[in-house]
Amino acid sequence: MACLDGQKLKHIHINARDSATEFGFDLGAILQVRRFRGDDSDVWTLYKPNGYVVGVRGDGTYTYARGKTPGDKVVPMTLKAPISL
């Protein structure tokens, strides 16, 4: 993680089937994350400056809600296709 210090996030590629994700940074660093086998909990969570939280789960779903939204009020949505942000 020290290699990422000071780098800007440039792209995110998400596999819709298993939520494997690649984060690409401006100075060339690549961070790849994936779920543990059989684990459908969160693969990663990103807290945005606007107060919203994006969460990607190992079952191919994601959440996008205000950070103060109670967990039982957040509805997971299905990733439809590989996503590049």
Residue frames as qw, qx, qy, qz and C-alpha x, y, z in Angstrom:
[[0.000, 0.885, 0.465, 0.000, 0.00, 0.00, 0.00],
 [0.349, -0.690, 0.092, 0.627, 2.94, 2.34, 0.52],
 [0.367, 0.048, 0.587, 0.720, 3.48, 2.29, -3.26],
 [0.066, 0.700, 0.626, 0.336, 0.07, 3.92, -3.69],
 [0.293, -0.709, -0.282, 0.576, 0.86, 6.87, -1.42],
 [0.034, -0.582, 0.173, 0.793, 0.36, 10.10, -3.38],
 [0.083, 0.058, 0.790, 0.605, -1.00, 8.40, -6.50],
 [0.496, 0.205, 0.110, -0.837, -4.34, 9.39, -8.01],
 [0.540, 0.233, 0.805, -0.070, -6.94, 6.78, -8.86],
 [0.160, 0.331, -0.463, -0.806, -7.43, 6.85, -12.65],
 [0.633, 0.030, -0.516, -0.577, -9.62, 3.84, -13.45],
 [0.505, -0.136, 0.759, -0.388, -11.59, 0.98, -11.94],
 [0.544, 0.129, -0.673, -0.485, -12.55, -2.20, -13.85],
 [0.537, -0.146, 0.655, -0.511, -15.11, -4.50, -12.17],
 [0.221, 0.002, -0.921, -0.321, -15.97, -8.04, -13.31],
 [0.586, -0.224, -0.027, -0.778, -19.77, -8.32, -12.98],
 [0.802, -0.088, -0.569, -0.159, -19.71, -12.08, -12.34],
 [0.768, -0.303, -0.450, 0.340, -17.45, -12.24, -9.29],
 [0.214, -0.974, -0.068, -0.022, -16.66, -8.56, -8.53],
 [0.738, -0.165, 0.113, 0.645, -12.92, -9.00, -9.12],
 [0.120, 0.984, 0.122, -0.042, -11.67, -5.43, -9.44],
 [0.683, 0.097, 0.037, 0.723, -8.61, -3.69, -10.83],
 [0.109, -0.958, -0.118, 0.239, -7.73, -0.19, -9.63],
 [0.693, 0.344, 0.097, 0.626, -5.28, 1.72, -11.86],
 [0.325, -0.826, -0.126, 0.444, -3.29, 4.74, -10.68],
 [0.358, 0.928, -0.060, -0.085, -1.67, 7.69, -12.45],
 [0.080, -0.767, 0.630, 0.095, 1.93, 6.65, -11.77],
 [0.537, 0.339, -0.735, -0.239, 1.36, 3.13, -13.08],
 [0.194, -0.144, 0.884, -0.400, 0.49, 1.17, -9.93],
 [0.623, -0.146, -0.550, -0.537, -2.20, -1.51, -10.30],
 [0.306, -0.168, 0.768, -0.537, -4.14, -2.96, -7.35],
 [0.556, -0.086, -0.682, -0.468, -6.18, -6.10, -7.98],
 [0.366, -0.151, 0.687, -0.610, -8.73, -7.32, -5.44],
 [0.562, -0.085, -0.693, -0.444, -11.03, -10.33, -5.44],
 [0.745, -0.437, 0.104, -0.492, -13.30, -12.19, -3.08],
 [0.271, -0.335, 0.891, -0.142, -12.29, -15.13, -0.96],
 [0.296, -0.044, -0.873, -0.386, -13.62, -18.36, -2.44],
 [0.340, -0.479, -0.806, -0.065, -17.31, -18.74, -1.57],
 [0.210, -0.480, -0.428, 0.736, -17.42, -15.42, 0.31],
 [0.167, 0.667, 0.532, 0.494, -20.12, -13.04, -0.91],
 [0.294, -0.806, -0.272, 0.436, -19.43, -10.26, 1.60],
 [0.208, 0.960, -0.083, -0.171, -17.93, -6.91, 0.57],
 [0.830, 0.248, 0.038, 0.499, -14.89, -7.15, -1.69],
 [0.375, 0.034, -0.113, 0.920, -14.21, -3.44, -1.30],
 [0.086, -0.866, -0.476, 0.128, -15.80, -0.24, -0.06],
 [0.397, 0.246, 0.078, 0.881, -15.03, 3.30, -1.18],
 [0.139, -0.763, -0.451, 0.442, -15.99, 6.38, 0.83],
 [0.386, 0.571, 0.308, 0.656, -16.53, 9.34, -1.47],
 [0.203, -0.003, -0.248, 0.947, -15.98, 13.00, -0.50],
 [0.358, -0.296, -0.275, -0.841, -19.68, 13.74, -1.15],
 [0.493, -0.225, 0.554, -0.632, -20.72, 11.50, 1.77],
 [0.906, 0.152, -0.113, -0.379, -21.78, 8.52, -0.34],
 [0.439, -0.430, 0.788, 0.033, -20.35, 5.02, 0.02],
 [0.746, 0.358, -0.428, -0.364, -19.89, 2.52, -2.84],
 [0.542, -0.362, 0.747, -0.134, -19.64, -1.13, -1.85],
 [0.661, 0.337, -0.556, -0.375, -18.98, -4.05, -4.21],
 [0.747, -0.295, 0.516, -0.297, -19.85, -7.54, -2.98],
 [0.197, -0.338, 0.884, 0.254, -18.51, -10.92, -4.04],
 [0.474, 0.369, 0.795, -0.090, -21.89, -12.03, -5.38],
 [0.272, 0.305, 0.552, 0.727, -21.86, -9.51, -8.25],
 [0.124, -0.867, -0.459, -0.147, -23.92, -6.85, -6.51],
 [0.355, 0.187, -0.213, 0.891, -23.09, -3.35, -5.35],
 [0.201, -0.802, -0.519, 0.216, -24.51, -0.69, -3.07],
 [0.271, 0.307, 0.041, 0.911, -24.45, 3.09, -3.39],
 [0.368, -0.788, -0.476, -0.128, -25.92, 5.13, -0.56],
 [0.111, -0.831, 0.257, -0.481, -25.23, 7.96, 1.83],
 [0.400, 0.280, -0.768, 0.415, -22.78, 6.89, 4.51],
 [0.272, -0.139, 0.570, -0.763, -25.35, 7.56, 7.25],
 [0.744, -0.027, -0.328, -0.582, -27.96, 5.23, 5.70],
 [0.665, -0.332, 0.607, -0.280, -28.71, 2.30, 8.04],
 [0.076, -0.297, 0.904, 0.298, -27.45, -1.00, 6.63],
 [0.336, 0.339, 0.871, -0.115, -30.94, -2.55, 6.58],
 [0.377, 0.772, 0.247, -0.448, -32.12, 0.31, 4.31],
 [0.077, 0.616, -0.592, -0.514, -29.39, -0.17, 1.67],
 [0.877, 0.300, 0.305, -0.219, -30.60, -2.28, -1.26],
 [0.430, -0.347, 0.663, 0.505, -27.93, -4.18, -3.25],
 [0.637, 0.640, -0.041, -0.429, -28.14, -3.77, -7.04],
 [0.888, 0.068, 0.389, 0.237, -26.86, -6.25, -9.63],
 [0.115, -0.585, 0.500, 0.628, -23.80, -5.45, -11.73],
 [0.771, 0.502, 0.191, -0.343, -25.05, -5.90, -15.31],
 [0.818, 0.518, -0.087, 0.236, -21.80, -6.15, -17.26],
 [0.677, -0.140, -0.124, 0.712, -18.09, -5.59, -16.75],
 [0.042, -0.978, -0.204, -0.006, -17.80, -1.98, -15.63],
 [0.605, 0.121, -0.062, 0.784, -15.01, 0.47, -16.26],
 [0.174, -0.939, -0.279, 0.099, -15.03, 3.70, -14.31]]
